[in-house]
Amino acid sequence: MGGTARSFCCHDAGVNGGTVLQPGVLEASVSPGLLLYHSRVDLQYLQPGLGAGLVVTTSVLIVPLYFTHRLGRANGVFMAGTSVGQFIAPHLITFLQDRYAFTGATLILGAIVLNTSVAAATFHPVSWHTGHLDCETGKPFPEKVFLRQSASSRQLNSNLASSNQVTSNRKSRKMNGLLLRVAQSTLRDLGILRSPRALIIAVSSTLVVNGYLNFIMMVPFMVQEAGHSPQSSAWCVSVSGVFNLLTRLAMSAFSECPCFNMHICYVVGIFTIAASSLAFSFLTNATWLMVVMGVWGCGVGAFMGLYNLVMIRYMGIHNLPPMFGAASLLNGLGFITLGPLLGWVRDLSESYAFSIWLLASTQFLCVLLWFFMPAAVARDERRALQDNNSAD
């Protein structure tokens, strides 16, 4: 997704991603049943996954292009959207399903998802808002006017020549060239993993992100298995979303302070996720379950609030696209492998607790992994110094 987002501009990638995502959600509404929908894992999951990947990637990459001095706060506002959705979505979906059943609720959800294309339409390249002087008047002439005119001209010429076989072949070659560039860009993204710093960031990202997403999906089943109502499950998720939101905003704002230690706060966030997940598996009281979910939300907020900033801090803003692309690719591989593994453990043990323990153990491993980050930074610095000396 990182390579695709860079081959297109962020505006086009985001709009097209939202357009691809929405039909995948709507398709579930015409499925005869939820079980049948989940049993058909080909296009139904591929299409929304591609769309969501494009939207998320372009949203992450566009923020540092617009903000420099207030990047922390801008990143906090951006990251807050996930927490707001986590707070609202359980109650909204429960209400829609009670009111309109599965088909109606999914149709409304698909309409809501379509707004991602509208939001992504604001992802203008910065150059659109940097004025150029008109040769005749000497006044600033926005570059976006030229871009829109040239885009309209290209579209008109394309429509006029659509019946021409030569033009069709040329378009086919251009598409093949675009796909080749995307593939080459993706392979270059993976090259950044030769750096120990990038490897630590990517591996810990894969284990923690997959861990907390799988955990939050198991929470409703565990709460109901403990004898509580679906409303209690929704409130557990919502409480975690509130504390997640507050912590994301706080961490992103504090990151601009000179005395703020991003490394320690990031590792503490990972440790909090692991410890609270482990504690959740031993509790049955509804009040304590909500308390632990609030602590868990703080851990996720600290981790995700600093997620992009940690990449910029250790890899540099120029390496953010390949770093995020490589981490996202590993995250996707983690979804494919870790999810079925957790399901197999759940079926074998007939308990969600064993799956939670497995997740917590991988997250504790990430805490240990981050203790090697100073050594990884020193190693990369020595390697860069050796390369400079060799070049001289």
DRENDO-1510 file (C-alpha; in Angstrom, 1 decimal, always signed):
<recs>
REC; n; res; u; v; w
REC; 1; MET; +0.0; +0.0; +0.0 .
REC; 2; GLY; +2.9; +2.4; +0.7 .
REC; 3; GLY; +4.2; +1.8; -2.9 .
REC; 4; THR; +0.8; +2.4; -4.4 .
REC; 5; ALA; +0.2; +5.5; -2.4 .
REC; 6; ARG; +3.5; +7.0; -3.6 .
REC; 7; SER; +3.0; +5.9; -7.3 .
REC; 8; PHE; -0.3; +7.9; -7.2 .
REC; 9; CYS; -0.6; +11.1; -5.3 .
REC; 10; CYS; -2.2; +10.9; -1.9 .
REC; 11; HIS; -5.3; +12.6; -3.2 .
REC; 12; ASP; -6.0; +10.0; -5.9 .
REC; 13; ALA; -4.9; +7.0; -3.7 .
REC; 14; GLY; -7.2; +8.1; -0.9 .
REC; 15; VAL; -10.3; +8.8; -3.0 .
REC; 16; ASN; -9.8; +5.5; -4.9 .
REC; 17; GLY; -9.3; +3.6; -1.7 .
REC; 18; GLY; -12.5; +4.9; -0.3 .
REC; 19; THR; -14.3; +4.0; -3.5 .
REC; 20; VAL; -13.0; +0.4; -3.4 .
REC; 21; LEU; -13.7; +0.1; +0.4 .
REC; 22; GLN; -17.4; +1.0; +0.2 .
REC; 23; PRO; -18.7; -1.7; -2.2 .
REC; 24; GLY; -16.9; -4.3; -0.1 .
REC; 25; VAL; -19.0; -3.3; +2.9 .
REC; 26; LEU; -22.2; -3.0; +0.9 .
REC; 27; GLU; -21.7; -6.5; -0.5 .
REC; 28; ALA; -22.2; -8.0; +3.0 .
REC; 29; SER; -25.7; -6.6; +3.0 .
REC; 30; VAL; -26.9; -8.8; +0.2 .
REC; 31; SER; -25.3; -11.9; +1.6 .
REC; 32; PRO; -27.8; -14.5; +2.8 .
REC; 33; GLY; -26.2; -14.6; +6.2 .
REC; 34; LEU; -23.1; -13.5; +8.1 .
REC; 35; LEU; -21.7; -16.9; +8.3 .
REC; 36; LEU; -21.9; -17.3; +4.5 .
REC; 37; TYR; -20.3; -13.9; +4.0 .
REC; 38; HIS; -17.3; -14.9; +6.3 .
REC; 39; SER; -17.0; -18.2; +4.6 .
REC; 40; ARG; -16.3; -16.5; +1.2 .
REC; 41; VAL; -12.9; -15.1; +2.0 .
REC; 42; ASP; -11.8; -14.2; -1.5 .
REC; 43; LEU; -13.1; -10.9; -2.9 .
REC; 44; GLN; -15.2; -10.0; +0.0 .
REC; 45; TYR; -12.1; -9.6; +2.2 .
REC; 46; LEU; -9.6; -8.6; -0.5 .
REC; 47; GLN; -11.6; -5.6; -1.7 .
REC; 48; PRO; -12.3; -3.9; +1.6 .
REC; 49; GLY; -8.7; -4.7; +2.7 .
REC; 50; LEU; -7.2; -3.0; -0.3 .
REC; 51; GLY; -9.4; +0.1; +0.1 .
REC; 52; ALA; -8.7; +0.4; +3.8 .
REC; 53; GLY; -5.0; -0.1; +3.2 .
REC; 54; LEU; -4.9; +2.8; +0.7 .
REC; 55; VAL; -7.0; +5.1; +2.9 .
REC; 56; VAL; -5.0; +4.5; +6.1 .
REC; 57; THR; -1.6; +4.7; +4.4 .
REC; 58; THR; -2.3; +8.0; +2.6 .
REC; 59; SER; -3.8; +9.4; +5.8 .
REC; 60; VAL; -0.6; +8.7; +7.6 .
REC; 61; LEU; +1.7; +10.0; +4.9 .
REC; 62; ILE; -0.1; +13.2; +4.3 .
REC; 63; VAL; +0.1; +14.6; +7.9 .
REC; 64; PRO; +3.9; +15.3; +8.0 .
REC; 65; LEU; +3.7; +17.0; +4.6 .
REC; 66; TYR; +1.3; +19.7; +6.0 .
REC; 67; PHE; +2.7; +20.1; +9.5 .
REC; 68; THR; +6.2; +20.6; +10.8 .
REC; 69; HIS; +6.2; +22.8; +14.0 .
REC; 70; ARG; +2.9; +21.3; +15.3 .
REC; 71; LEU; +3.3; +17.8; +14.0 .
REC; 72; GLY; +2.7; +16.2; +17.4 .
REC; 73; ARG; -0.7; +17.9; +17.9 .
REC; 74; ALA; -1.7; +17.3; +14.3 .
REC; 75; ASN; -0.9; +13.7; +14.6 .
REC; 76; GLY; -2.9; +13.5; +17.9 .
REC; 77; VAL; -6.0; +14.9; +16.2 .
REC; 78; PHE; -5.5; +12.4; +13.3 .
REC; 79; MET; -5.1; +9.5; +15.6 .
REC; 80; ALA; -8.1; +10.6; +17.7 .
REC; 81; GLY; -10.4; +9.6; +14.9 .
REC; 82; THR; -9.8; +5.9; +15.6 .
REC; 83; SER; -10.7; +6.3; +19.2 .
REC; 84; VAL; -13.8; +8.3; +18.5 .
REC; 85; GLY; -15.0; +5.5; +16.2 .
REC; 86; GLN; -14.1; +2.9; +18.8 .
REC; 87; PHE; -16.4; +4.7; +21.3 .
REC; 88; ILE; -19.3; +5.3; +18.9 .
REC; 89; ALA; -19.2; +2.2; +16.7 .
REC; 90; PRO; -20.3; -0.4; +19.2 .
REC; 91; HIS; -23.4; +1.5; +20.2 .
REC; 92; LEU; -24.2; +2.6; +16.7 .
REC; 93; ILE; -24.0; -0.9; +15.2 .
REC; 94; THR; -26.0; -2.4; +18.1 .
REC; 95; PHE; -28.7; +0.2; +17.6 .
REC; 96; LEU; -28.8; -0.2; +13.8 .
REC; 97; GLN; -29.0; -4.0; +14.0 .
REC; 98; ASP; -31.8; -3.8; +16.5 .
REC; 99; ARG; -33.7; -1.3; +14.4 .
REC; 100; TYR; -33.0; -2.4; +10.8 .
REC; 101; ALA; -31.6; -6.0; +11.1 .
REC; 102; PHE; -28.3; -7.1; +9.6 .
REC; 103; THR; -29.0; -6.0; +6.0 .
REC; 104; GLY; -30.2; -2.5; +6.8 .
REC; 105; ALA; -27.5; -1.9; +9.3 .
REC; 106; THR; -24.8; -3.0; +6.8 .
REC; 107; LEU; -26.3; -0.7; +4.1 .
REC; 108; ILE; -26.2; +2.3; +6.5 .
REC; 109; LEU; -22.6; +1.4; +7.5 .
REC; 110; GLY; -21.6; +1.2; +3.8 .
REC; 111; ALA; -23.1; +4.7; +3.3 .
REC; 112; ILE; -21.0; +6.0; +6.2 .
REC; 113; VAL; -17.9; +4.4; +4.9 .
REC; 114; LEU; -18.4; +6.1; +1.5 .
REC; 115; ASN; -17.6; +9.4; +3.3 .
REC; 116; THR; -13.9; +8.3; +3.4 .
REC; 117; SER; -13.7; +9.2; -0.3 .
REC; 118; VAL; -15.1; +12.7; +0.4 .
REC; 119; ALA; -12.6; +13.2; +3.2 .
REC; 120; ALA; -9.7; +11.9; +1.1 .
REC; 121; ALA; -10.7; +14.5; -1.6 .
REC; 122; THR; -9.1; +17.1; +0.7 .
REC; 123; PHE; -5.7; +15.4; +0.5 .
REC; 124; HIS; -4.4; +18.1; -1.9 .
REC; 125; PRO; -0.7; +18.1; -2.7 .
REC; 126; VAL; +1.0; +21.0; -1.0 .
REC; 127; SER; +2.0; +22.3; -4.4 .
REC; 128; TRP; -1.7; +23.0; -5.1 .
REC; 129; HIS; -1.6; +25.7; -2.6 .
REC; 130; THR; +1.7; +27.3; -3.5 .
REC; 131; GLY; +1.0; +30.1; -5.9 .
REC; 132; HIS; +2.8; +30.7; -9.3 .
REC; 133; LEU; +3.0; +34.0; -11.1 .
REC; 134; ASP; +0.9; +34.5; -14.2 .
REC; 135; CYS; +3.2; +35.7; -17.0 .
REC; 136; GLU; +0.7; +38.2; -18.3 .
REC; 137; THR; -0.6; +39.7; -15.1 .
REC; 138; GLY; +2.3; +39.1; -12.7 .
REC; 139; LYS; -0.2; +38.0; -10.1 .
REC; 140; PRO; -0.1; +34.7; -8.2 .
REC; 141; PHE; -1.9; +32.0; -10.2 .
REC; 142; PRO; -2.7; +28.8; -8.2 .
REC; 143; GLU; -1.0; +25.8; -9.5 .
REC; 144; LYS; -4.2; +23.7; -8.9 .
REC; 145; VAL; -5.8; +25.6; -11.8 .
REC; 146; PHE; -3.2; +24.4; -14.2 .
REC; 147; LEU; -3.5; +20.9; -12.8 .
REC; 148; ARG; -7.3; +20.9; -13.1 .
REC; 149; GLN; -7.0; +22.3; -16.7 .
REC; 150; SER; -4.4; +19.7; -17.7 .
REC; 151; ALA; -6.4; +17.0; -16.1 .
REC; 152; SER; -9.6; +18.0; -18.0 .
REC; 153; SER; -7.6; +18.2; -21.2 .
REC; 154; ARG; -6.2; +14.7; -20.6 .
REC; 155; GLN; -9.6; +13.4; -19.9 .
REC; 156; LEU; -11.1; +14.9; -23.0 .
REC; 157; ASN; -8.3; +13.6; -25.2 .
REC; 158; SER; -8.7; +10.2; -23.6 .
REC; 159; ASN; -12.4; +10.1; -24.3 .
REC; 160; LEU; -11.9; +11.2; -27.9 .
REC; 161; ALA; -9.3; +8.5; -28.5 .
REC; 162; SER; -11.0; +5.7; -26.6 .
REC; 163; SER; -12.0; +3.9; -29.8 .
REC; 164; ASN; -8.4; +4.0; -31.2 .
REC; 165; GLN; -6.7; +0.6; -30.8 .
REC; 166; VAL; -3.3; +2.2; -30.6 .
REC; 167; THR; -4.3; +4.4; -27.7 .
REC; 168; SER; -5.7; +1.4; -25.9 .
REC; 169; ASN; -2.4; -0.4; -26.3 .
REC; 170; ARG; -0.6; +2.6; -25.0 .
REC; 171; LYS; -2.8; +2.8; -22.0 .
REC; 172; SER; -2.3; -0.9; -21.3 .
REC; 173; ARG; +1.5; -0.4; -21.4 .
REC; 174; LYS; +1.2; +2.5; -19.0 .
REC; 175; MET; -0.9; +0.5; -16.6 .
REC; 176; ASN; +1.7; -2.3; -16.8 .
REC; 177; GLY; +4.4; +0.2; -16.1 .
REC; 178; LEU; +2.5; +1.6; -13.2 .
REC; 179; LEU; +2.0; -1.8; -11.6 .
REC; 180; LEU; +5.7; -2.5; -12.2 .
REC; 181; ARG; +6.6; +0.7; -10.4 .
REC; 182; VAL; +4.4; -0.2; -7.5 .
REC; 183; ALA; +6.0; -3.6; -7.2 .
REC; 184; GLN; +9.5; -2.1; -7.4 .
REC; 185; SER; +8.6; +0.5; -4.8 .
REC; 186; THR; +7.3; -2.2; -2.4 .
REC; 187; LEU; +10.5; -4.1; -2.8 .
REC; 188; ARG; +12.5; -1.0; -2.0 .
REC; 189; ASP; +10.4; -0.5; +1.1 .
REC; 190; LEU; +11.4; -3.9; +2.3 .
REC; 191; GLY; +15.1; -2.9; +1.9 .
REC; 192; ILE; +14.8; -0.6; +4.8 .
REC; 193; LEU; +14.5; -3.6; +7.1 .
REC; 194; ARG; +18.2; -4.1; +6.7 .
REC; 195; SER; +18.5; -1.5; +9.4 .
REC; 196; PRO; +18.3; -2.9; +12.9 .
REC; 197; ARG; +16.3; +0.2; +14.0 .
REC; 198; ALA; +13.7; -0.4; +11.2 .
REC; 199; LEU; +13.5; -4.1; +12.1 .
REC; 200; ILE; +12.8; -3.4; +15.7 .
REC; 201; ILE; +10.1; -0.9; +14.8 .
REC; 202; ALA; +8.5; -3.2; +12.2 .
REC; 203; VAL; +8.5; -6.4; +14.3 .
REC; 204; SER; +7.2; -4.7; +17.4 .
REC; 205; SER; +4.5; -2.9; +15.3 .
REC; 206; THR; +3.4; -6.2; +13.8 .
REC; 207; LEU; +3.1; -8.0; +17.2 .
REC; 208; VAL; +1.5; -5.2; +19.1 .
REC; 209; VAL; -1.0; -4.0; +16.4 .
REC; 210; ASN; -2.1; -7.6; +15.7 .
REC; 211; GLY; -2.2; -8.3; +19.4 .
REC; 212; TYR; -4.5; -5.4; +20.4 .
REC; 213; LEU; -6.8; -5.7; +17.4 .
REC; 214; ASN; -7.3; -9.5; +18.0 .
REC; 215; PHE; -7.8; -8.8; +21.7 .
REC; 216; ILE; -10.5; -6.1; +21.1 .
REC; 217; MET; -12.3; -8.6; +18.8 .
REC; 218; MET; -12.3; -11.2; +21.5 .
REC; 219; VAL; -13.5; -8.9; +24.3 .
REC; 220; PRO; -17.3; -9.1; +23.5 .
REC; 221; PHE; -17.1; -12.9; +23.5 .
REC; 222; MET; -15.2; -13.0; +26.8 .
REC; 223; VAL; -17.5; -10.6; +28.5 .
REC; 224; GLN; -20.6; -12.5; +27.4 .
REC; 225; GLU; -18.9; -15.8; +28.3 .
REC; 226; ALA; -18.5; -14.3; +31.8 .
REC; 227; GLY; -22.3; -14.0; +32.0 .
REC; 228; HIS; -22.7; -10.3; +31.1 .
REC; 229; SER; -25.0; -8.7; +28.5 .
REC; 230; PRO; -24.0; -7.4; +25.0 .
REC; 231; GLN; -24.5; -3.9; +26.4 .
REC; 232; SER; -21.8; -4.6; +28.9 .
REC; 233; SER; -19.5; -5.7; +26.1 .
REC; 234; ALA; -20.2; -2.5; +24.2 .
REC; 235; TRP; -19.5; -0.4; +27.3 .
REC; 236; CYS; -16.2; -2.2; +27.8 .
REC; 237; VAL; -15.1; -1.3; +24.3 .
REC; 238; SER; -16.4; +2.2; +24.6 .
REC; 239; VAL; -14.5; +2.8; +27.9 .
REC; 240; SER; -11.3; +1.7; +26.3 .
REC; 241; GLY; -12.1; +4.0; +23.4 .
REC; 242; VAL; -12.5; +7.1; +25.6 .
REC; 243; PHE; -9.2; +6.5; +27.5 .
REC; 244; ASN; -7.5; +5.6; +24.2 .
REC; 245; LEU; -8.6; +9.0; +22.8 .
REC; 246; LEU; -7.5; +11.0; +25.8 .
REC; 247; THR; -4.1; +9.3; +25.9 .
REC; 248; ARG; -3.5; +9.7; +22.1 .
REC; 249; LEU; -4.1; +13.4; +22.4 .
REC; 250; ALA; -1.9; +13.7; +25.5 .
REC; 251; MET; +1.0; +11.7; +24.1 .
REC; 252; SER; +0.9; +13.6; +20.8 .
REC; 253; ALA; +0.9; +17.0; +22.5 .
REC; 254; PHE; +3.6; +16.0; +25.0 .
REC; 255; SER; +5.8; +14.8; +22.2 .
REC; 256; GLU; +6.5; +18.4; +21.3 .
REC; 257; CYS; +8.1; +19.1; +24.7 .
REC; 258; PRO; +11.9; +19.0; +24.8 .
REC; 259; CYS; +12.0; +17.0; +28.0 .
REC; 260; PHE; +9.6; +14.3; +26.7 .
REC; 261; ASN; +11.2; +10.8; +26.4 .
REC; 262; MET; +9.4; +9.2; +23.5 .
REC; 263; HIS; +11.2; +5.9; +23.8 .
REC; 264; ILE; +10.2; +5.3; +27.4 .
REC; 265; CYS; +6.5; +6.3; +26.9 .
REC; 266; TYR; +6.3; +4.1; +23.8 .
REC; 267; VAL; +7.7; +1.1; +25.6 .
REC; 268; VAL; +5.5; +1.8; +28.7 .
REC; 269; GLY; +2.5; +1.8; +26.3 .
REC; 270; ILE; +3.4; -1.6; +25.0 .
REC; 271; PHE; +3.9; -3.0; +28.5 .
REC; 272; THR; +0.5; -1.6; +29.6 .
REC; 273; ILE; -1.3; -3.3; +26.7 .
REC; 274; ALA; +0.3; -6.6; +27.5 .
REC; 275; ALA; -0.2; -6.4; +31.3 .
REC; 276; SER; -3.9; -5.2; +31.1 .
REC; 277; SER; -4.7; -7.9; +28.4 .
REC; 278; LEU; -3.3; -10.5; +30.8 .
REC; 279; ALA; -5.2; -9.2; +33.7 .
REC; 280; PHE; -8.5; -9.1; +31.7 .
REC; 281; SER; -8.3; -12.9; +31.2 .
REC; 282; PHE; -8.5; -13.5; +35.0 .
REC; 283; LEU; -11.5; -11.2; +35.8 .
REC; 284; THR; -15.3; -11.8; +35.7 .
REC; 285; ASN; -16.7; -8.7; +37.5 .
REC; 286; ALA; -18.2; -6.2; +35.1 .
REC; 287; THR; -16.8; -3.2; +36.9 .
REC; 288; TRP; -13.3; -4.5; +37.1 .
REC; 289; LEU; -13.5; -5.5; +33.4 .
REC; 290; MET; -14.3; -1.9; +32.5 .
REC; 291; VAL; -11.5; -0.6; +34.7 .
REC; 292; VAL; -9.0; -2.9; +33.0 .
REC; 293; MET; -10.3; -1.9; +29.6 .
REC; 294; GLY; -9.7; +1.7; +30.5 .
REC; 295; VAL; -6.1; +1.0; +31.4 .
REC; 296; TRP; -5.8; -1.1; +28.2 .
REC; 297; GLY; -7.1; +1.9; +26.3 .
REC; 298; CYS; -4.4; +4.1; +27.8 .
REC; 299; GLY; -1.7; +1.7; +26.7 .
REC; 300; VAL; -3.1; +1.6; +23.1 .
REC; 301; GLY; -3.4; +5.4; +23.1 .
REC; 302; ALA; +0.2; +5.8; +24.1 .
REC; 303; PHE; +1.4; +3.3; +21.5 .
REC; 304; MET; -0.7; +4.6; +18.6 .
REC; 305; GLY; -0.3; +8.2; +19.6 .
REC; 306; LEU; +3.5; +7.9; +19.1 .
REC; 307; TYR; +3.3; +5.2; +16.3 .
REC; 308; ASN; +4.1; +7.5; +13.4 .
REC; 309; LEU; +6.3; +9.9; +15.5 .
REC; 310; VAL; +8.5; +7.0; +16.6 .
REC; 311; MET; +9.2; +6.2; +12.9 .
REC; 312; ILE; +10.1; +9.8; +12.2 .
REC; 313; ARG; +12.2; +10.0; +15.4 .
REC; 314; TYR; +14.4; +7.0; +14.6 .
REC; 315; MET; +14.3; +6.8; +10.8 .
REC; 316; GLY; +13.8; +10.4; +9.7 .
REC; 317; ILE; +10.8; +11.9; +8.0 .
REC; 318; HIS; +12.3; +11.1; +4.5 .
REC; 319; ASN; +12.2; +7.4; +5.5 .
REC; 320; LEU; +8.6; +7.5; +6.8 .
REC; 321; PRO; +7.0; +6.2; +3.5 .
REC; 322; PRO; +9.2; +3.1; +3.2 .
REC; 323; MET; +9.2; +2.5; +7.0 .
REC; 324; PHE; +5.5; +2.7; +7.2 .
REC; 325; GLY; +5.1; +0.6; +4.0 .
REC; 326; ALA; +7.4; -2.2; +5.3 .
REC; 327; ALA; +5.7; -2.2; +8.8 .
REC; 328; SER; +2.2; -2.3; +7.1 .
REC; 329; LEU; +3.3; -5.3; +5.0 .
REC; 330; LEU; +4.5; -7.1; +8.1 .
REC; 331; ASN; +1.2; -6.2; +9.8 .
REC; 332; GLY; -0.7; -7.7; +7.0 .
REC; 333; LEU; +1.3; -10.9; +7.1 .
REC; 334; GLY; +0.7; -11.0; +10.9 .
REC; 335; PHE; -3.1; -10.8; +10.3 .
REC; 336; ILE; -2.9; -13.8; +8.0 .
REC; 337; THR; -0.8; -15.9; +10.4 .
REC; 338; LEU; -1.5; -14.8; +13.9 .
REC; 339; GLY; -5.3; -14.7; +13.6 .
REC; 340; PRO; -5.7; -18.3; +12.5 .
REC; 341; LEU; -3.2; -19.3; +15.1 .
REC; 342; LEU; -5.3; -17.7; +17.9 .
REC; 343; GLY; -8.4; -19.3; +16.5 .
REC; 344; TRP; -6.7; -22.7; +16.6 .
REC; 345; VAL; -5.5; -22.1; +20.2 .
REC; 346; ARG; -9.1; -21.1; +21.2 .
REC; 347; ASP; -10.6; -24.2; +19.6 .
REC; 348; LEU; -8.0; -26.5; +21.1 .
REC; 349; SER; -8.2; -25.1; +24.6 .
REC; 350; GLU; -11.9; -24.2; +24.5 .
REC; 351; SER; -11.0; -21.0; +26.3 .
REC; 352; TYR; -10.2; -17.4; +25.2 .
REC; 353; ALA; -7.8; -17.1; +28.1 .
REC; 354; PHE; -5.1; -19.1; +26.4 .
REC; 355; SER; -5.3; -17.0; +23.3 .
REC; 356; ILE; -5.0; -13.8; +25.4 .
REC; 357; TRP; -1.9; -15.3; +27.2 .
REC; 358; LEU; -0.3; -15.9; +23.8 .
REC; 359; LEU; -1.0; -12.3; +22.7 .
REC; 360; ALA; +0.4; -10.9; +26.0 .
REC; 361; SER; +3.6; -13.0; +25.7 .
REC; 362; THR; +4.3; -11.6; +22.2 .
REC; 363; GLN; +3.8; -8.1; +23.5 .
REC; 364; PHE; +6.1; -8.6; +26.5 .
REC; 365; LEU; +8.6; -9.8; +23.9 .
REC; 366; CYS; +8.3; -6.5; +22.1 .
REC; 367; VAL; +9.1; -4.6; +25.4 .
REC; 368; LEU; +12.3; -6.7; +25.6 .
REC; 369; LEU; +13.0; -6.0; +22.0 .
REC; 370; TRP; +13.0; -2.2; +22.5 .
REC; 371; PHE; +15.8; -2.5; +25.1 .
REC; 372; PHE; +18.0; -3.2; +22.1 .
REC; 373; MET; +17.1; +0.0; +20.3 .
REC; 374; PRO; +20.0; +2.1; +21.6 .
REC; 375; ALA; +22.4; -0.6; +20.4 .
REC; 376; ALA; +20.7; -0.7; +17.0 .
REC; 377; VAL; +21.0; +3.1; +16.7 .
REC; 378; ALA; +24.7; +3.0; +17.6 .
REC; 379; ARG; +25.3; +0.2; +15.0 .
REC; 380; ASP; +23.6; +2.1; +12.2 .
REC; 381; GLU; +25.6; +5.2; +13.1 .
REC; 382; ARG; +28.9; +3.3; +12.9 .
REC; 383; ARG; +27.8; +1.8; +9.6 .
REC; 384; ALA; +27.0; +5.2; +8.2 .
REC; 385; LEU; +30.3; +6.6; +9.4 .
REC; 386; GLN; +32.2; +3.7; +7.8 .
REC; 387; ASP; +30.3; +4.3; +4.5 .
REC; 388; ASN; +31.2; +7.9; +4.6 .
REC; 389; ASN; +34.9; +7.1; +5.2 .
REC; 390; SER; +34.9; +4.6; +2.4 .
REC; 391; ALA; +33.3; +7.2; +0.0 .
REC; 392; ASP; +36.0; +9.7; +0.9 .
</recs>
